């Protein structure tokens, strides 16, 4: 095998070992994955609707500044995103 093939084999071996390790240890904690919104809208607007249906999604803003609207508080648990 040529030098390039050995490098490629080493990279693939490291990736395979890391995937096995992550599956055995439980993987990474991804609190942003608990929200229905994408990560960009979570960062920009601070929205987080839990995937389990804890909060009703807010109505369409219709061009209104979302930061001026008060946050919904219906007593349901919100997801802590570590902020």
Secondary structure, 3 states (H helix, E strand, C coil): CCHHHHHHHHHHHHHHHHHHHHHHHCCCCCHHHHECCCHHHHHHHCCCCECCCCCCCCCCCCCCCHHHCCCCCCCCCCCCCCC
